[in-house]
Amino acid sequence: QVQLAESGGGSVQAGGSLKLSCAASTRILGISEMAWYRQAPGKQRELVARIFEGLQTTYADSVQGRFTISEGAAKNAVDLEMDNLKPEDTGVYCCYARRLGVPFWGQGTQVTVYSGSWGQGTQVTVSP
């Protein structure tokens, strides 16, 4: 049994960056593929990026050039660097691993990308 632990989700303004990390709970052999999938509200789960045998990578067209998947520092770990995030990248991101033909899934981590911008702010003072 392979348990996957994800980290790094959160909220970010459009154009910002986030990094997701996923690690298998045990140091085992035989994991040939790791990937990130996402599911947006009301939509089907889709492949975001995949790394096979630690070398071959595949990306969804919608994230090509903005996201980078790579092996993590530890064995059986994978990172997903997400740059220039867009509101349509919002969703639950799930880590996936395949070992000896058997798929395993993480529980998922929420990524929210909001549009809009912040003003500089204005001071309001209320005297007694």
Salt bridges, closest charged atoms under 4 A:
GLU33 OE2 - ARG50 NE 2.61
GLU33 OE1 - ARG98 NH2 3.08
GLU46 OE2 - ARG38 NE 2.70
ASP79 OD2 - LYS19 NZ 3.78
ASP89 OD1 - ARG38 NH1 2.91
ASP89 OD2 - ARG66 NH1 2.80
